[in-house]
Structure formats: structure tokens, C-alpha cells
């Protein structure tokens, strides 16, 4: 299975792609926290133009900095973001992405198509998709056994 297949299942209710939430590196950490809460998400792609990746910042980044620096909320996103970002493409295999996420302990990976940001995949998306896939297979096996 490819990342694009999983992303199409993740599409919005109108059938279109889910918009990727981004934030500027110049934005404040307070604005970041509000954005995470507003969208009920764990990470945001940092981008100056909404299509390229400057970095990624997660709630974990904020919490870890907060433990050592209580004034982190007065910083900019650019000061706390991870600037080396692992990414994937729509044609990448889901199993390869799962391996990368597990080995590198990464929870959110942006999806780029020809260098343009088209999505983001979270570990939650992967787990939800795998559970759905296993449920389908179980139901198919159950149906087969009942017919036999």
C-alpha cells in the first residue's frame, strides 16, 4: 500500500484533500499552542509559504523546552522547531514509512509531491489505517468460514 492510498482515505468529508496546517517560523510559540489546540493536532509544519518545509514543531518540542526554560512561550516557532525534517512522497510504501517512524521515533512526517507539501501523516493515521485494514481482513475471513 502506498502513502497516497492512505491519504485518500484521510480526505475531508467533501472528498477533497485535507489541508495541511502550517505556521510561519516568525510566529510566536503562544500562537503555535493555540493552533495545535484549535485543530486538535500534535504537530505543525513550519513553512514561510505554505508549500515548502522550513521545519516541524510539535507539542513535545514545546513541553521539552518548557521543562528547561519557562520563558519558551515568549520565543518564536523558528527558535524551537526541528529544522531537519524527514519527509515522504505519495508513492512511498506505507510499510517503509512505518519502519522509518519506528526506527527514528517520529510521530509526524510531511508528504511532498515534487517538493510541494501535500499532506502530513501521523502515527495515529497509520495505526487507524492498519486497524481498519485488519478489521476488513477479519470480516472477510469470517465470511469465508461461515460459507464453508
N, CA and C atoms as an extended XYZ file, in Angstrom:
444
Properties=species:S:1:pos:R:3:atomname:S:1:resname:S:1:resid:I:1 pbc="F F F"
N         0.830       -1.179        0.000 N   UNK     1
C         0.000        0.000        0.000 CA  UNK     1
C         0.876        1.244        0.000 C   UNK     1
N         0.451        2.250       -0.741 N   UNK     2
C         1.190        3.496       -0.863 CA  UNK     2
C         0.607        4.563        0.063 C   UNK     2
N         1.424        5.560        0.364 N   UNK     3
C         1.003        6.670        1.207 CA  UNK     3
C        -0.206        7.374        0.588 C   UNK     3
N        -0.223        7.512       -0.722 N   UNK     4
C        -1.337        8.173       -1.406 CA  UNK     4
C        -2.652        7.463       -1.125 C   UNK     4
N        -2.636        6.123       -1.039 N   UNK     5
C        -3.860        5.366       -0.753 CA  UNK     5
C        -4.379        5.708        0.640 C   UNK     5
N        -3.474        5.770        1.591 N   UNK     6
C        -3.882        6.108        2.945 CA  UNK     6
C        -4.362        7.556        3.027 C   UNK     6
N        -3.691        8.454        2.318 N   UNK     7
C        -4.087        9.859        2.339 CA  UNK     7
C        -5.463       10.063        1.723 C   UNK     7
N        -5.802        9.273        0.705 N   UNK     8
C        -7.126        9.426        0.100 CA  UNK     8
C        -8.213        8.981        1.066 C   UNK     8
N        -7.916        7.999        1.907 N   UNK     9
C        -8.874        7.568        2.927 CA  UNK     9
C        -9.007        8.631        4.020 C   UNK     9
N        -7.975        9.453        4.183 N   UNK    10
C        -7.948       10.502        5.198 CA  UNK    10
C        -8.593       11.790        4.689 C   UNK    10
N        -8.995       11.819        3.424 N   UNK    11
C        -9.536       13.038        2.809 CA  UNK    11
C       -10.701       13.599        3.597 C   UNK    11
N       -10.935       14.871        3.393 N   UNK    12
C       -12.026       15.564        4.068 CA  UNK    12
C       -13.383       15.026        3.671 C   UNK    12
N       -14.406       15.424        4.400 N   UNK    13
C       -15.764       14.921        4.172 CA  UNK    13
C       -16.287       15.288        2.792 C   UNK    13
N       -15.788       16.349        2.205 N   UNK    14
C       -16.221       16.740        0.860 CA  UNK    14
C       -15.482       15.954       -0.214 C   UNK    14
N       -14.567       15.061        0.213 N   UNK    15
C       -13.844       14.246       -0.750 CA  UNK    15
C       -12.530       14.842       -1.200 C   UNK    15
N       -12.277       16.103       -0.849 N   UNK    16
C       -11.039       16.744       -1.244 CA  UNK    16
C        -9.934       16.455       -0.241 C   UNK    16
N        -8.737       16.881       -0.569 N   UNK    17
C        -7.616       16.636        0.344 CA  UNK    17
C        -7.762       17.440        1.631 C   UNK    17
N        -7.191       16.909        2.689 N   UNK    18
C        -7.175       17.600        3.966 CA  UNK    18
C        -6.076       18.655        3.917 C   UNK    18
N        -6.405       19.881        4.274 N   UNK    19
C        -5.407       20.952        4.261 CA  UNK    19
C        -4.361       20.694        5.341 C   UNK    19
N        -3.118       20.977        5.012 N   UNK    20
C        -2.033       20.830        5.969 CA  UNK    20
C        -1.934       22.131        6.760 C   UNK    20
N        -1.954       22.013        8.075 N   UNK    21
C        -1.816       23.187        8.931 CA  UNK    21
C        -0.344       23.564        8.981 C   UNK    21
N        -0.055       24.816        8.675 N   UNK    22
C         1.322       25.313        8.713 CA  UNK    22
C         1.384       26.558        9.578 C   UNK    22
N         2.609       26.899        9.958 N   UNK    23
C         2.849       28.114       10.739 CA  UNK    23
C         4.171       28.708       10.284 C   UNK    23
N         4.266       29.994       10.359 N   UNK    24
C         5.489       30.700        9.970 CA  UNK    24
C         6.549       30.572       11.062 C   UNK    24
N         7.821       30.523       10.683 N   UNK    25
C         8.868       30.464       11.704 CA  UNK    25
C         8.914       31.711       12.588 C   UNK    25
N         8.374       32.814       12.105 N   UNK    26
C         8.361       34.059       12.877 CA  UNK    26
C         7.207       34.120       13.872 C   UNK    26
N         6.257       33.190       13.764 N   UNK    27
C         5.110       33.186       14.678 CA  UNK    27
C         5.585       32.876       16.091 C   UNK    27
N         4.819       33.326       17.050 N   UNK    28
C         5.158       33.081       18.443 CA  UNK    28
C         4.733       31.695       18.901 C   UNK    28
N         5.379       31.193       19.941 N   UNK    29
C         5.046       29.884       20.496 CA  UNK    29
C         3.622       29.894       21.055 C   UNK    29
N         3.177       31.013       21.603 N   UNK    30
C         1.786       31.113       22.080 CA  UNK    30
C         0.802       30.881       20.933 C   UNK    30
N         1.109       31.452       19.775 N   UNK    31
C         0.271       31.255       18.579 CA  UNK    31
C         0.298       29.782       18.161 C   UNK    31
N         1.464       29.160       18.250 N   UNK    32
C         1.601       27.739       17.931 CA  UNK    32
C         0.712       26.891       18.836 C   UNK    32
N         0.781       27.138       20.128 N   UNK    33
C        -0.008       26.364       21.086 CA  UNK    33
C        -1.502       26.528       20.794 C   UNK    33
N        -1.923       27.735       20.481 N   UNK    34
C        -3.328       27.980       20.144 CA  UNK    34
C        -3.726       27.221       18.875 C   UNK    34
N        -2.837       27.184       17.898 N   UNK    35
C        -3.099       26.478       16.638 CA  UNK    35
C        -3.221       24.975       16.854 C   UNK    35
N        -2.320       24.422       17.665 N   UNK    36
C        -2.388       22.990       17.992 CA  UNK    36
C        -3.716       22.659       18.668 C   UNK    36
N        -4.125       23.497       19.621 N   UNK    37
C        -5.379       23.267       20.336 CA  UNK    37
C        -6.582       23.441       19.415 C   UNK    37
N        -6.567       24.464       18.589 N   UNK    38
C        -7.684       24.745       17.675 CA  UNK    38
C        -7.955       23.577       16.735 C   UNK    38
N        -6.893       22.981       16.209 N   UNK    39
C        -7.038       21.898       15.232 CA  UNK    39
C        -6.935       20.509       15.853 C   UNK    39
N        -6.695       20.461       17.172 N   UNK    40
C        -6.566       19.188       17.885 CA  UNK    40
C        -5.522       18.289       17.228 C   UNK    40
N        -4.337       18.863       17.015 N   UNK    41
C        -3.244       18.147       16.364 CA  UNK    41
C        -2.003       18.201       17.241 C   UNK    41
N        -1.032       17.357       16.949 N   UNK    42
C         0.167       17.263       17.763 CA  UNK    42
C         1.390       17.919       17.161 C   UNK    42
N         1.324       18.301       15.883 N   UNK    43
C         2.481       18.925       15.231 CA  UNK    43
C         2.020       19.799       14.080 C   UNK    43
N         2.869       20.758       13.743 N   UNK    44
C         2.583       21.683       12.650 CA  UNK    44
C         3.835       21.797       11.787 C   UNK    44
N         3.635       21.801       10.491 N   UNK    45
C         4.737       22.042        9.561 CA  UNK    45
C         5.055       23.538        9.592 C   UNK    45
N         6.330       23.858        9.722 N   UNK    46
C         6.771       25.251        9.708 CA  UNK    46
C         7.119       25.595        8.262 C   UNK    46
N         6.455       26.635        7.753 N   UNK    47
C         6.630       26.996        6.349 CA  UNK    47
C         6.383       28.487        6.167 C   UNK    47
N         7.262       29.127        5.414 N   UNK    48
C         7.076       30.550        5.137 CA  UNK    48
C         6.050       30.785        4.036 C   UNK    48
N         5.847       29.783        3.171 N   UNK    49
C         4.929       29.973        2.047 CA  UNK    49
C         3.784       28.957        1.979 C   UNK    49
N         3.743       28.006        2.896 N   UNK    50
C         2.658       27.010        2.902 CA  UNK    50
C         2.870       25.848        1.954 C   UNK    50
N         3.940       25.871        1.169 N   UNK    51
C         4.174       24.772        0.222 CA  UNK    51
C         5.537       24.105        0.393 C   UNK    51
N         6.468       24.807        1.037 N   UNK    52
C         7.783       24.231        1.288 CA  UNK    52
C         7.956       24.048        2.793 C   UNK    52
N         8.921       23.219        3.168 N   UNK    53
C         9.120       22.917        4.579 CA  UNK    53
C        10.378       23.606        5.100 C   UNK    53
N        10.190       24.445        6.132 N   UNK    54
C        11.318       25.056        6.831 CA  UNK    54
C        11.666       24.244        8.070 C   UNK    54
N        10.675       23.532        8.592 N   UNK    55
C        10.873       22.732        9.791 CA  UNK    55
C         9.563       22.112       10.224 C   UNK    55
N         9.562       21.530       11.408 N   UNK    56
C         8.357       20.970       12.001 CA  UNK    56
C         8.449       21.218       13.497 C   UNK    56
N         7.322       21.443       14.116 N   UNK    57
C         7.300       21.710       15.550 CA  UNK    57
C         6.107       20.980       16.155 C   UNK    57
N         6.355       20.342       17.287 N   UNK    58
C         5.298       19.549       17.917 CA  UNK    58
C         5.061       20.007       19.340 C   UNK    58
N         3.971       19.494       19.894 N   UNK    59
C         3.685       19.795       21.292 CA  UNK    59
C         4.808       19.269       22.183 C   UNK    59
N         5.445       18.189       21.782 N   UNK    60
C         6.586       17.662       22.539 CA  UNK    60
C         7.730       18.660       22.579 C   UNK    60
N         7.973       19.354       21.458 N   UNK    61
C         9.025       20.370       21.422 CA  UNK    61
C         8.753       21.460       22.456 C   UNK    61
N         7.506       21.877       22.548 N   UNK    62
C         7.137       22.924       23.499 CA  UNK    62
C         7.322       22.426       24.923 C   UNK    62
N         6.824       21.226       25.213 N   UNK    63
C         6.901       20.691       26.573 CA  UNK    63
C         8.349       20.468       26.998 C   UNK    63
N         9.155       19.916       26.130 N   UNK    64
C        10.562       19.670       26.477 CA  UNK    64
C        11.309       20.971       26.734 C   UNK    64
N        11.027       21.992       25.952 N   UNK    65
C        11.665       23.292       26.181 CA  UNK    65
C        11.134       23.948       27.456 C   UNK    65
N         9.861       23.748       27.714 N   UNK    66
C         9.245       24.318       28.908 CA  UNK    66
C         9.895       23.777       30.179 C   UNK    66
N        10.305       22.521       30.145 N   UNK    67
C        10.939       21.900       31.308 CA  UNK    67
C        12.257       22.582       31.669 C   UNK    67
N        12.968       23.074       30.654 N   UNK    68
C        14.262       23.703       30.926 CA  UNK    68
C        14.223       25.227       30.851 C   UNK    68
N        13.184       25.764       30.224 N   UNK    69
C        13.095       27.213       30.032 CA  UNK    69
C        11.633       27.641       30.121 C   UNK    69
N        11.256       28.157       31.256 N   UNK    70
C         9.868       28.569       31.470 CA  UNK    70
C         9.423       29.723       30.595 C   UNK    70
N        10.367       30.376       29.931 N   UNK    71
C        10.002       31.500       29.070 CA  UNK    71
C         9.852       31.085       27.610 C   UNK    71
N         9.805       29.784       27.342 N   UNK    72
C         9.727       29.296       25.960 CA  UNK    72
C         8.527       29.895       25.221 C   UNK    72
N         7.449       30.183       25.923 N   UNK    73
C         6.260       30.731       25.265 CA  UNK    73
C         6.500       32.136       24.715 C   UNK    73
N         7.607       32.751       25.099 N   UNK    74
C         7.944       34.075       24.575 CA  UNK    74
C         8.828       33.994       23.333 C   UNK    74
N         9.219       32.777       22.931 N   UNK    75
C        10.078       32.567       21.755 CA  UNK    75
C         9.267       32.528       20.465 C   UNK    75
N         9.999       32.452       19.362 N   UNK    76
C         9.362       32.229       18.066 CA  UNK    76
C         9.378       30.733       17.763 C   UNK    76
N         8.543       30.332       16.858 N   UNK    77
C         8.497       28.938       16.423 CA  UNK    77
C         9.845       28.530       15.840 C   UNK    77
N        10.461       29.414       15.088 N   UNK    78
C        11.764       29.127       14.488 CA  UNK    78
C        12.838       28.794       15.508 C   UNK    78
N        12.706       29.307       16.721 N   UNK    79
C        13.703       29.062       17.762 CA  UNK    79
C        13.579       27.665       18.366 C   UNK    79
N        12.404       27.048       18.248 N   UNK    80
C        12.223       25.733       18.879 CA  UNK    80
C        11.933       24.611       17.893 C   UNK    80
N        11.761       24.930       16.622 N   UNK    81
C        11.399       23.911       15.634 CA  UNK    81
C        12.557       22.959       15.347 C   UNK    81
N        12.219       21.803       14.816 N   UNK    82
C        13.201       20.872       14.279 CA  UNK    82
C        13.394       21.251       12.816 C   UNK    82
N        14.609       21.603       12.450 N   UNK    83
C        14.820       22.077       11.078 CA  UNK    83
C        15.200       20.976       10.100 C   UNK    83
N        15.688       19.841       10.583 N   UNK    84
C        15.967       18.704        9.711 CA  UNK    84
C        14.748       17.792        9.774 C   UNK    84
N        13.985       17.778        8.704 N   UNK    85
C        12.693       17.094        8.702 CA  UNK    85
C        12.716       15.896        7.756 C   UNK    85
N        12.345       14.750        8.280 N   UNK    86
C        12.138       13.571        7.429 CA  UNK    86
C        10.825       13.795        6.684 C   UNK    86
N        10.790       13.425        5.426 N   UNK    87
C         9.557       13.545        4.653 CA  UNK    87
C         9.384       12.291        3.809 C   UNK    87
N         8.234       12.182        3.196 N   UNK    88
C         7.936       11.051        2.330 CA  UNK    88
C         7.208       11.571        1.100 C   UNK    88
N         6.906       10.678        0.185 N   UNK    89
C         6.178       11.035       -1.032 CA  UNK    89
C         4.907       10.214       -1.110 C   UNK    89
N         3.946       10.637       -1.910 N   UNK    90
C         2.708        9.862       -2.047 CA  UNK    90
C         2.944        8.448       -2.575 C   UNK    90
N         4.018        8.247       -3.347 N   UNK    91
C         4.295        6.926       -3.920 CA  UNK    91
C         5.059        5.996       -2.989 C   UNK    91
N         5.505        6.506       -1.845 N   UNK    92
C         6.247        5.674       -0.897 CA  UNK    92
C         5.330        4.596       -0.311 C   UNK    92
N         5.930        3.495        0.082 N   UNK    93
C         5.159        2.395        0.659 CA  UNK    93
C         4.893        2.648        2.137 C   UNK    93
N         3.681        2.323        2.555 N   UNK    94
C         3.282        2.518        3.943 CA  UNK    94
C         4.170        1.725        4.894 C   UNK    94
N         4.537        0.503        4.528 N   UNK    95
C         5.400       -0.306        5.388 CA  UNK    95
C         6.763        0.360        5.597 C   UNK    95
N         7.302        1.001        4.556 N   UNK    96
C         8.579        1.713        4.693 CA  UNK    96
C         8.428        2.917        5.622 C   UNK    96
N         7.300        3.614        5.507 N   UNK    97
C         7.045        4.754        6.374 CA  UNK    97
C         6.917        4.303        7.835 C   UNK    97
N         6.229        3.196        8.055 N   UNK    98
C         6.085        2.672        9.413 CA  UNK    98
C         7.444        2.323       10.005 C   UNK    98
N         8.302        1.744        9.205 N   UNK    99
C         9.643        1.387        9.670 CA  UNK    99
C        10.432        2.644       10.037 C   UNK    99
N        10.370        3.658        9.186 N   UNK   100
C        11.055        4.924        9.457 CA  UNK   100
C        10.547        5.554       10.747 C   UNK   100
N         9.229        5.600       10.908 N   UNK   101
C         8.634        6.201       12.103 CA  UNK   101
C         9.056        5.447       13.369 C   UNK   101
N         9.122        4.141       13.270 N   UNK   102
C         9.500        3.321       14.421 CA  UNK   102
C        10.982        3.484       14.749 C   UNK   102
N        11.827        3.365       13.748 N   UNK   103
C        13.275        3.453       13.967 CA  UNK   103
C        13.716        4.825       14.450 C   UNK   103
N        13.149        5.866       13.880 N   UNK   104
C        13.567        7.235       14.216 CA  UNK   104
C        12.723        7.855       15.323 C   UNK   104
N        11.685        7.121       15.774 N   UNK   105
C        10.770        7.601       16.814 CA  UNK   105
C        10.145        8.938       16.419 C   UNK   105
N         9.625        8.956       15.191 N   UNK   106
C         8.995       10.151       14.624 CA  UNK   106
C         7.493        9.920       14.596 C   UNK   106
N         6.728       10.902       15.019 N   UNK   107
C         5.271       10.765       15.068 CA  UNK   107
C         4.558       11.462       13.917 C   UNK   107
N         5.223       12.386       13.251 N   UNK   108
C         4.596       13.146       12.160 CA  UNK   108
C         5.585       13.294       11.010 C   UNK   108
N         5.142       12.940        9.801 N   UNK   109
C         6.011       13.043        8.630 CA  UNK   109
C         5.258       13.752        7.498 C   UNK   109
N         5.785       14.893        7.042 N   UNK   110
C         5.170       15.598        5.921 CA  UNK   110
C         5.297       14.791        4.626 C   UNK   110
N         4.328       14.985        3.749 N   UNK   111
C         4.303       14.324        2.448 CA  UNK   111
C         4.531       15.397        1.382 C   UNK   111
N         5.566       15.182        0.557 N   UNK   112
C         5.909       16.116       -0.511 CA  UNK   112
C         5.701       15.458       -1.865 C   UNK   112
N         5.086       16.192       -2.771 N   UNK   113
C         4.928       15.726       -4.149 CA  UNK   113
C         5.663       16.720       -5.032 C   UNK   113
N         6.762       16.277       -5.627 N   UNK   114
C         7.635       17.153       -6.420 CA  UNK   114
C         8.073       18.374       -5.624 C   UNK   114
N         8.392       18.166       -4.346 N   UNK   115
C         8.886       19.237       -3.500 CA  UNK   115
C         7.824       20.136       -2.899 C   UNK   115
N         6.552       19.858       -3.193 N   UNK   116
C         5.449       20.680       -2.690 CA  UNK   116
C         4.722       19.919       -1.579 C   UNK   116
N         4.483       20.591       -0.472 N   UNK   117
C         3.790       19.999        0.661 CA  UNK   117
C         2.345       19.674        0.299 C   UNK   117
N         1.983       18.380        0.383 N   UNK   118
C         0.619       17.962        0.018 CA  UNK   118
C        -0.111       17.264        1.165 C   UNK   118
N         0.600       16.991        2.252 N   UNK   119
C        -0.046       16.317        3.369 CA  UNK   119
C         0.919       16.081        4.502 C   UNK   119
N         0.383       15.481        5.551 N   UNK   120
C         1.189       15.075        6.687 CA  UNK   120
C         0.567       13.793        7.221 C   UNK   120
N         1.419       12.855        7.594 N   UNK   121
C         0.956       11.570        8.111 CA  UNK   121
C         1.423       11.457        9.554 C   UNK   121
N         0.490       11.134       10.421 N   UNK   122
C         0.843       10.940       11.827 CA  UNK   122
C         0.841        9.449       12.144 C   UNK   122
N         1.475        9.100       13.239 N   UNK   123
C         1.468        7.707       13.671 CA  UNK   123
C         0.027        7.267       13.944 C   UNK   123
N        -0.801        8.177       14.399 N   UNK   124
C        -2.222        7.872       14.608 CA  UNK   124
C        -2.922        7.512       13.313 C   UNK   124
N        -2.602        8.219       12.231 N   UNK   125
C        -3.171        7.901       10.916 CA  UNK   125
C        -2.780        6.491       10.497 C   UNK   125
N        -1.511        6.148       10.723 N   UNK   126
C        -1.006        4.833       10.329 CA  UNK   126
C        -1.694        3.741       11.134 C   UNK   126
N        -1.789        3.928       12.446 N   UNK   127
C        -2.436        2.925       13.299 CA  UNK   127
C        -3.914        2.773       12.928 C   UNK   127
N        -4.606        3.877       12.720 N   UNK   128
C        -6.025        3.830       12.339 CA  UNK   128
C        -6.198        3.066       11.031 C   UNK   128
N        -5.323        3.339       10.079 N   UNK   129
C        -5.410        2.666        8.787 CA  UNK   129
C        -5.147        1.162        8.928 C   UNK   129
N        -4.137        0.812        9.710 N   UNK   130
C        -3.808       -0.609        9.904 CA  UNK   130
C        -4.940       -1.343       10.611 C   UNK   130
N        -5.551       -0.731       11.597 N   UNK   131
C        -6.679       -1.359       12.295 CA  UNK   131
C        -7.838       -1.568       11.327 C   UNK   131
N        -8.110       -0.576       10.501 N   UNK   132
C        -9.179       -0.693        9.507 CA  UNK   132
C        -8.892       -1.835        8.538 C   UNK   132
N        -7.646       -1.944        8.117 N   UNK   133
C        -7.233       -2.998        7.200 CA  UNK   133
C        -7.387       -4.379        7.851 C   UNK   133
N        -6.963       -4.515        9.091 N   UNK   134
C        -7.090       -5.791        9.810 CA  UNK   134
C        -8.552       -6.159       10.061 C   UNK   134
N        -9.370       -5.181       10.369 N   UNK   135
C       -10.801       -5.433       10.572 CA  UNK   135
C       -11.440       -5.942        9.289 C   UNK   135
N       -11.085       -5.322        8.167 N   UNK   136
C       -11.609       -5.765        6.875 CA  UNK   136
C       -11.203       -7.210        6.592 C   UNK   136
N        -9.923       -7.517        6.812 N   UNK   137
C        -9.439       -8.878        6.564 CA  UNK   137
C       -10.130       -9.888        7.485 C   UNK   137
N       -10.318       -9.519        8.736 N   UNK   138
C       -11.006      -10.400        9.679 CA  UNK   138
C       -12.438      -10.670        9.212 C   UNK   138
N       -13.134       -9.620        8.793 N   UNK   139
C       -14.509       -9.770        8.328 CA  UNK   139
C       -14.584      -10.659        7.086 C   UNK   139
N       -13.607      -10.503        6.198 N   UNK   140
C       -13.576      -11.333        5.001 CA  UNK   140
C       -13.345      -12.799        5.358 C   UNK   140
N       -12.418      -13.062        6.273 N   UNK   141
C       -12.152      -14.424        6.723 CA  UNK   141
C       -13.362      -15.020        7.429 C   UNK   141
N       -14.007      -14.223        8.247 N   UNK   142
C       -15.195      -14.676        8.964 CA  UNK   142
C       -16.300      -15.046        7.976 C   UNK   142
N       -16.483      -14.222        6.983 N   UNK   143
C       -17.491      -14.504        5.948 CA  UNK   143
C       -17.177      -15.772        5.182 C   UNK   143
N       -15.905      -15.963        4.870 N   UNK   144
C       -15.466      -17.175        4.152 CA  UNK   144
C       -15.721      -18.427        4.995 C   UNK   144
N       -15.363      -18.367        6.269 N   UNK   145
C       -15.547      -19.517        7.163 CA  UNK   145
C       -17.028      -19.848        7.324 C   UNK   145
N       -17.877      -18.875        7.413 N   UNK   146
C       -19.327      -19.097        7.565 CA  UNK   146
C       -19.942      -19.730        6.312 C   UNK   146
N       -19.363      -19.430        5.157 N   UNK   147
C       -19.880      -20.011        3.907 CA  UNK   147
C       -19.418      -21.440        3.712 C   UNK   147
N       -18.285      -21.796        4.304 N   UNK   148
C       -17.714      -23.126        4.089 CA  UNK   148
C       -18.455      -24.208        4.839 C   UNK   148
